[in-house]
């Protein structure tokens, strides 16, 4: 499978989630995961591992600078049953708030 088809499918997932995601909203979170400097697929793999130790309903904030996370994180959340609460971008830093499903 080529990168282009991965991006196209990921963009569809992102487009579906746009209506339910509050961009730029600051909220409280239970734990923070800083994956800056890591590249695909490591940010999502680390996120999956960290979510495994959280209780359902807890919120994790993810800080990432890999451009692919804007596709990968929403797709992962949709596939794994987690709620993407917010997403903000500031100078290449992507910040996500995710509630464990």
Backbone as CSV, one residue per row, in Angstrom:
resi,resn,N_x,N_y,N_z,CA_x,CA_y,CA_z,C_x,C_y,C_z
1,UNK,0.855,-1.165,0.000,0.000,0.000,0.000,0.900,1.227,0.000
2,UNK,0.658,2.147,-0.896,1.474,3.344,-1.013,1.106,4.407,0.000
3,UNK,2.012,5.331,0.189,1.796,6.431,1.128,0.586,7.272,0.721
4,UNK,0.392,7.445,-0.591,-0.715,8.281,-1.071,-2.069,7.720,-0.640
5,UNK,-2.242,6.387,-0.706,-3.528,5.819,-0.305,-3.707,5.909,1.205
6,UNK,-2.607,5.775,1.969,-2.662,5.936,3.429,-3.117,7.355,3.761
7,UNK,-2.560,8.345,3.076,-2.922,9.736,3.316,-4.377,9.975,2.938
8,UNK,-4.808,9.450,1.798,-6.182,9.668,1.343,-7.175,9.083,2.343
9,UNK,-6.952,7.839,2.798,-7.867,7.229,3.761,-7.823,7.970,5.086
10,UNK,-6.633,8.385,5.509,-6.489,9.129,6.754,-7.196,10.458,6.686
11,UNK,-7.130,11.125,5.537,-7.791,12.418,5.398,-9.295,12.267,5.499
12,UNK,-9.825,11.172,4.985,-11.261,10.921,5.102,-11.630,10.800,6.574
13,UNK,-10.813,10.074,7.352,-11.076,9.936,8.787,-11.007,11.291,9.478
14,UNK,-10.028,12.112,9.104,-9.889,13.445,9.688,-11.104,14.286,9.349
15,UNK,-11.544,14.259,8.091,-12.704,15.037,7.671,-13.957,14.628,8.447
16,UNK,-14.137,13.329,8.700,-15.296,12.863,9.444,-15.290,13.368,10.875
17,UNK,-14.101,13.493,11.448,-13.991,13.886,12.845,-14.038,15.389,13.066
18,UNK,-13.858,16.184,12.019,-13.766,17.630,12.197,-14.961,18.210,12.921
19,UNK,-16.140,17.697,12.653,-17.331,18.270,13.266,-17.401,17.980,14.768
20,UNK,-16.725,16.942,15.245,-16.828,16.588,16.650,-15.599,16.994,17.463
21,UNK,-14.620,17.616,16.824,-13.386,17.980,17.505,-13.368,19.479,17.755
22,UNK,-13.081,19.858,18.985,-12.976,21.260,19.351,-11.535,21.699,19.173
23,UNK,-11.245,22.383,18.107,-9.870,22.789,17.836,-9.466,23.940,18.733
24,UNK,-8.292,23.794,19.322,-7.730,24.862,20.112,-8.310,25.006,21.504
25,UNK,-9.179,24.111,21.910,-9.783,24.202,23.230,-8.817,23.626,24.256
26,UNK,-8.532,24.413,25.282,-7.680,23.934,26.358,-8.566,23.263,27.385
27,UNK,-8.170,22.076,27.792,-8.969,21.344,28.760,-8.048,20.637,29.741
28,UNK,-8.609,20.143,30.808,-7.843,19.402,31.788,-7.576,17.994,31.263
29,UNK,-6.440,17.428,31.689,-6.104,16.078,31.277,-5.475,15.351,32.454
30,UNK,-5.514,14.025,32.386,-4.985,13.190,33.465,-3.492,12.907,33.299
31,UNK,-3.045,12.795,32.077,-1.647,12.453,31.807,-1.228,13.094,30.494
32,UNK,0.060,13.390,30.379,0.593,13.975,29.154,1.601,13.012,28.540
33,UNK,1.569,12.909,27.229,2.515,12.078,26.480,3.227,12.973,25.481
34,UNK,4.523,13.134,25.647,5.329,13.971,24.764,6.083,13.057,23.805
35,UNK,5.677,13.083,22.532,6.326,12.251,21.523,7.022,13.116,20.467
36,UNK,7.372,14.342,20.852,8.105,15.208,19.936,9.438,14.560,19.576
37,UNK,9.783,14.675,18.311,11.024,14.088,17.822,10.855,12.680,17.285
38,UNK,9.722,12.042,17.542,9.468,10.697,17.038,8.692,10.773,15.729
39,UNK,8.956,9.849,14.844,8.305,9.812,13.542,7.437,8.564,13.409
40,UNK,6.474,8.653,12.501,5.526,7.589,12.208,6.276,6.269,12.027
41,UNK,5.820,5.229,12.675,4.588,5.028,13.443,4.756,5.190,14.958
42,UNK,5.926,5.615,15.414,6.195,5.639,16.854,5.230,6.480,17.689
43,UNK,4.802,7.670,17.261,3.867,8.421,18.115,2.589,7.641,18.446
44,UNK,2.002,6.989,17.464,0.767,6.240,17.708,1.048,4.977,18.517
45,UNK,2.175,4.336,18.276,2.515,3.143,19.066,2.700,3.499,20.540
46,UNK,3.366,4.607,20.807,3.548,5.064,22.199,2.201,5.460,22.808
47,UNK,1.339,6.112,22.014,0.015,6.484,22.484,-0.792,5.239,22.854
48,UNK,-0.787,4.242,21.998,-1.528,3.009,22.273,-1.044,2.359,23.569
49,UNK,0.271,2.303,23.737,0.834,1.701,24.948,0.424,2.483,26.197
50,UNK,0.504,3.805,26.134,0.169,4.646,27.295,-1.315,4.563,27.626
51,UNK,-2.174,4.524,26.610,-3.611,4.391,26.842,-3.943,3.084,27.550
52,UNK,-3.131,2.059,27.324,-3.361,0.761,27.956,-3.324,0.825,29.472
53,UNK,-2.600,1.784,30.017,-2.489,1.894,31.477,-3.520,2.848,32.084
54,UNK,-4.338,3.469,31.240,-5.344,4.416,31.737,-6.692,3.735,31.900
55,UNK,-7.499,4.290,32.785,-8.873,3.812,32.958,-9.766,4.444,31.892
56,UNK,-10.829,3.757,31.554,-11.790,4.299,30.608,-12.292,5.655,31.104
57,UNK,-12.321,6.632,30.211,-12.785,7.969,30.562,-11.675,8.937,30.904
58,UNK,-10.480,8.430,31.193,-9.381,9.336,31.480,-8.930,10.023,30.201
59,UNK,-8.334,11.215,30.359,-7.923,12.024,29.212,-6.402,12.119,29.172
60,UNK,-5.863,11.905,27.981,-4.436,12.031,27.748,-4.198,13.184,26.776
61,UNK,-3.219,14.003,27.080,-2.803,15.057,26.156,-1.538,14.570,25.456
62,UNK,-1.519,14.688,24.138,-0.384,14.240,23.340,0.242,15.441,22.659
63,UNK,1.560,15.566,22.788,2.339,16.604,22.117,3.209,15.922,21.070
64,UNK,3.091,16.357,19.815,3.831,15.717,18.733,4.227,16.741,17.680
65,UNK,5.316,16.440,16.974,5.730,17.342,15.896,5.894,16.632,14.553
66,UNK,5.509,15.372,14.471,5.532,14.642,13.209,4.307,15.067,12.393
67,UNK,4.505,15.564,11.165,3.349,15.996,10.356,2.301,14.904,10.136
68,UNK,2.701,13.642,10.184,1.761,12.543,9.935,0.752,12.356,11.061
69,UNK,1.002,12.900,12.253,0.074,12.667,13.366,-1.297,13.272,13.120
70,UNK,-1.389,14.311,12.293,-2.704,14.910,12.024,-3.619,13.933,11.295
71,UNK,-3.032,12.924,10.683,-3.802,11.859,10.038,-3.854,10.630,10.940
72,UNK,-2.697,10.265,11.486,-2.586,9.014,12.230,-3.358,9.003,13.542
73,UNK,-3.295,10.068,14.324,-3.964,10.073,15.632,-5.486,10.016,15.475
74,UNK,-6.111,10.867,14.648,-7.570,10.741,14.493,-7.992,9.362,13.974
75,UNK,-7.216,8.822,13.042,-7.535,7.491,12.504,-7.434,6.434,13.604
76,UNK,-6.362,6.488,14.382,-6.187,5.549,15.483,-7.355,5.645,16.461
77,UNK,-7.729,6.854,16.843,-8.834,7.039,17.793,-10.135,6.443,17.253
78,UNK,-10.430,6.714,16.003,-11.663,6.201,15.389,-11.657,4.671,15.344
79,UNK,-10.528,4.090,15.007,-10.429,2.633,14.898,-10.440,1.948,16.263
80,UNK,-9.852,2.579,17.271,-9.697,1.940,18.583,-10.813,2.299,19.571
81,UNK,-11.714,3.201,19.177,-12.840,3.538,20.037,-12.555,4.586,21.102
82,UNK,-11.544,5.421,20.864,-11.236,6.516,21.781,-11.817,7.809,21.213
83,UNK,-12.090,8.778,22.089,-12.689,10.038,21.646,-11.620,11.116,21.496
84,UNK,-11.486,11.638,20.293,-10.595,12.764,20.047,-11.361,14.019,20.454
85,UNK,-10.970,14.597,21.583,-11.696,15.732,22.145,-11.265,17.040,21.513
86,UNK,-9.947,17.208,21.354,-9.470,18.451,20.756,-8.163,18.242,20.031
87,UNK,-7.896,19.161,19.120,-6.644,19.178,18.364,-6.290,20.629,18.103
88,UNK,-5.044,20.978,18.374,-4.564,22.326,18.090,-3.178,22.224,17.485
89,UNK,-2.829,23.197,16.633,-1.514,23.245,16.002,-0.929,24.621,16.256
90,UNK,0.342,24.640,16.635,1.014,25.907,16.869,2.474,25.767,16.445
91,UNK,2.806,26.342,15.305,4.179,26.314,14.829,4.748,24.924,14.625
92,UNK,3.946,23.999,14.170,4.397,22.632,13.937,4.175,21.698,15.116
93,UNK,3.833,22.241,16.272,3.523,21.407,17.431,2.037,21.064,17.397
94,UNK,1.755,19.779,17.359,0.381,19.290,17.364,0.044,18.859,18.786
95,UNK,-1.086,19.325,19.298,-1.542,18.948,20.637,-2.925,18.317,20.515
96,UNK,-3.049,17.112,21.038,-4.311,16.381,21.005,-4.755,16.087,22.430
97,UNK,-6.061,16.123,22.656,-6.656,15.615,23.891,-7.546,14.447,23.503
98,UNK,-7.314,13.320,24.149,-8.008,12.076,23.792,-8.578,11.456,25.058
99,UNK,-9.856,11.094,25.010,-10.496,10.386,26.120,-10.509,8.902,25.789
100,UNK,-9.967,8.100,26.713,-9.918,6.663,26.492,-11.332,6.083,26.480
101,UNK,-11.589,5.262,25.479,-12.895,4.633,25.328,-13.029,3.404,26.186
